[in-house]
Amino acid sequence: MPRIYRLSVAAQQQQIDIYRYNLQRWGEAPADRYLEDFHALFEAISTGDEPGRLIQAEYGVTGRYVRCGKHFAYWKALASGEIGIAEILHERMNLGDHLAGSVALNEPRDE
């Protein structure tokens, strides 16, 4: 049975920014497809079909990640049993800066 997944405030904004960028750069149909790819990935994470990889200890946060196109989605299991999608970061971003500052990965959430 799939678990519920929730996007952090940061992940919601990142998804909006990614959509807007793709809309301006490539047009509506490709932007919609990329957004659909994210939602399919989140569903796969929630069902356990996409286990992802553990975030490396050097980043000082716990959780998992998986690639979606040119981005990586970072998430963790929450105390409530839900999946918390914490960040959606482009492959060229400095992960150390973003992951260390991630509220959703640094603080336990129980919603």
C-alpha positions in Angstrom: 0.0 0.0 0.0 1.5 3.4 -0.9 2.3 5.8 1.8 1.3 9.4 1.5 3.9 11.8 0.3 4.1 15.5 1.1 6.3 18.1 -0.4 8.1 20.6 1.9 7.6 24.3 1.3 11.1 24.3 -0.4 10.3 21.4 -2.7 7.0 23.0 -3.7 8.7 26.2 -4.7 11.5 24.3 -6.4 8.9 22.4 -8.5 7.2 25.7 -9.4 10.5 27.2 -10.4 11.5 24.2 -12.5 8.1 24.2 -14.3 8.4 27.9 -15.0 11.9 27.5 -16.4 10.9 24.6 -18.6 7.8 26.5 -19.8 9.8 29.5 -20.9 12.6 27.4 -22.3 10.8 24.5 -24.0 7.1 25.2 -24.0 4.0 23.9 -22.3 4.0 20.3 -23.4 7.6 19.5 -22.3 7.1 21.4 -19.1 3.9 19.4 -18.3 5.7 16.1 -19.1 8.6 17.0 -16.7 6.1 17.8 -14.0 4.3 14.5 -14.6 7.6 12.7 -14.4 8.1 14.2 -10.9 4.7 13.1 -9.8 5.3 9.6 -11.1 8.6 9.5 -9.3 6.9 10.6 -6.0 4.3 7.8 -6.5 7.1 5.3 -7.1 8.8 6.4 -3.9 5.6 6.2 -1.9 5.0 2.6 -3.0 8.5 1.5 -2.5 9.1 0.9 -6.2 11.9 3.5 -6.2 14.1 3.0 -3.1 16.7 5.5 -4.2 20.1 5.9 -2.6 21.2 7.0 0.8 22.4 10.6 1.0 26.2 10.4 1.7 27.1 11.0 5.4 29.4 13.9 4.4 26.4 16.1 3.9 25.3 15.7 7.6 21.6 14.9 6.8 19.7 11.7 6.6 17.5 10.7 3.8 17.5 9.3 0.3 17.7 10.7 -3.3 16.9 9.7 -6.8 17.4 11.3 -10.2 14.5 12.7 -12.3 15.8 14.2 -15.5 18.3 16.9 -14.7 17.2 17.0 -11.1 17.5 15.0 -7.9 14.7 14.6 -5.5 15.7 14.2 -1.8 13.3 12.7 0.7 13.0 10.9 4.0 10.5 8.8 5.9 8.7 10.8 8.5 7.8 9.7 12.0 4.2 9.8 10.9 4.9 7.1 8.3 4.6 9.5 5.4 7.3 10.3 2.8 8.6 13.9 3.0 9.9 15.2 -0.3 12.4 17.7 1.1 14.3 19.2 -1.9 14.3 19.0 -5.7 17.8 20.2 -6.8 19.4 20.6 -10.2 22.4 18.3 -10.9 24.7 21.3 -11.2 23.8 22.8 -7.8 26.3 22.7 -4.9 24.7 19.9 -2.8 26.6 20.6 0.3 25.2 24.1 0.6 21.6 23.1 -0.2 21.4 19.9 1.8 23.1 21.4 4.9 20.6 24.2 4.9 17.5 22.0 4.2 15.1 22.5 7.0 13.1 19.4 5.9 16.2 17.1 6.0 17.7 18.6 9.2 14.6 18.7 11.4 12.3 15.8 12.1 8.8 16.4 10.9 5.7 14.6 12.3 2.6 16.0 10.6 
